[in-house]
């Protein structure tokens, strides 16, 4: 089981324009051959309900999106399935998208906790 947490932090809130995305955290994870990287649990609190929380494995197609600005979820979502024959190094990216038609502010205290497993 892997655990990843983060907080916006910094000296000032982040202004996010309408329908814009901001990458917040990038982590490297090695996924062995014949294994899957699975997002088991997600707890997040963003400062506005218009924000969409995004977790994605790059390169790859595994993406999980959570709307509503906050949540305590158990998605059990496969983010990456390694069928290459070798260990693959992927980039796990955490991002926030402003789905509103106007700018919104992401507070410094906005945070997240991800629990992942390689199965």
PEPE-V751932 format. One record per residue. N is the residue number from 1. RES is the residue in three letters. OMEGA is omega in degrees with one decimal (999 if undefined). Layout:
n=N res=RES omega=OMEGA
n=N res=RES omega=OMEGA
This chain:
n=1 res=UNK omega=176.5
n=2 res=UNK omega=177.0
n=3 res=UNK omega=179.5
n=4 res=UNK omega=176.8
n=5 res=UNK omega=-179.6
n=6 res=UNK omega=177.3
n=7 res=UNK omega=-178.8
n=8 res=UNK omega=176.6
n=9 res=UNK omega=179.8
n=10 res=UNK omega=-177.8
n=11 res=UNK omega=-176.0
n=12 res=UNK omega=175.0
n=13 res=UNK omega=179.7
n=14 res=UNK omega=177.2
n=15 res=UNK omega=-178.7
n=16 res=UNK omega=-178.5
n=17 res=UNK omega=179.1
n=18 res=UNK omega=176.9
n=19 res=UNK omega=177.6
n=20 res=UNK omega=-177.4
n=21 res=UNK omega=176.3
n=22 res=UNK omega=174.3
n=23 res=UNK omega=-174.3
n=24 res=UNK omega=-175.1
n=25 res=UNK omega=179.0
n=26 res=UNK omega=-177.6
n=27 res=UNK omega=178.6
n=28 res=UNK omega=178.0
n=29 res=UNK omega=174.7
n=30 res=UNK omega=178.6
n=31 res=UNK omega=-179.3
n=32 res=UNK omega=177.1
n=33 res=UNK omega=178.3
n=34 res=UNK omega=177.3
n=35 res=UNK omega=179.1
n=36 res=UNK omega=171.4
n=37 res=UNK omega=-173.9
n=38 res=UNK omega=172.5
n=39 res=UNK omega=-176.2
n=40 res=UNK omega=-177.7
n=41 res=UNK omega=179.2
n=42 res=UNK omega=173.8
n=43 res=UNK omega=-178.6
n=44 res=UNK omega=176.6
n=45 res=UNK omega=177.1
n=46 res=UNK omega=-169.6
n=47 res=UNK omega=-178.4
n=48 res=UNK omega=-179.7
n=49 res=UNK omega=179.1
n=50 res=UNK omega=-178.4
n=51 res=UNK omega=175.1
n=52 res=UNK omega=179.6
n=53 res=UNK omega=-175.2
n=54 res=UNK omega=172.0
n=55 res=UNK omega=-177.5
n=56 res=UNK omega=175.6
n=57 res=UNK omega=-177.6
n=58 res=UNK omega=-6.5
n=59 res=UNK omega=-180.0
n=60 res=UNK omega=-176.2
n=61 res=UNK omega=-177.3
n=62 res=UNK omega=179.9
n=63 res=UNK omega=172.5
n=64 res=UNK omega=179.2
n=65 res=UNK omega=176.8
n=66 res=UNK omega=-178.8
n=67 res=UNK omega=171.7
n=68 res=UNK omega=174.1
n=69 res=UNK omega=179.9
n=70 res=UNK omega=177.0
n=71 res=UNK omega=172.3
n=72 res=UNK omega=-167.1
n=73 res=UNK omega=174.0
n=74 res=UNK omega=-172.6
n=75 res=UNK omega=-176.7
n=76 res=UNK omega=-174.3
n=77 res=UNK omega=174.6
n=78 res=UNK omega=178.9
n=79 res=UNK omega=179.2
n=80 res=UNK omega=177.4
n=81 res=UNK omega=-176.1
n=82 res=UNK omega=176.0
n=83 res=UNK omega=-172.8
n=84 res=UNK omega=-174.3
n=85 res=UNK omega=179.1
n=86 res=UNK omega=170.7
n=87 res=UNK omega=-179.6
n=88 res=UNK omega=175.3
n=89 res=UNK omega=179.0
n=90 res=UNK omega=175.6
n=91 res=UNK omega=176.2
n=92 res=UNK omega=-175.0
n=93 res=UNK omega=174.2
n=94 res=UNK omega=-177.5
n=95 res=UNK omega=175.8
n=96 res=UNK omega=178.8
n=97 res=UNK omega=176.4
n=98 res=UNK omega=-178.0
n=99 res=UNK omega=-177.9
n=100 res=UNK omega=179.1
n=101 res=UNK omega=177.0
n=102 res=UNK omega=-178.5
n=103 res=UNK omega=176.3
n=104 res=UNK omega=-178.6
n=105 res=UNK omega=176.2
n=106 res=UNK omega=-177.1
n=107 res=UNK omega=178.6
n=108 res=UNK omega=-177.3
n=109 res=UNK omega=176.1
n=110 res=UNK omega=-171.9
n=111 res=UNK omega=-179.0
n=112 res=UNK omega=175.4
n=113 res=UNK omega=178.0
n=114 res=UNK omega=171.7
n=115 res=UNK omega=-175.4
n=116 res=UNK omega=176.9
n=117 res=UNK omega=172.9
n=118 res=UNK omega=-174.6
n=119 res=UNK omega=999
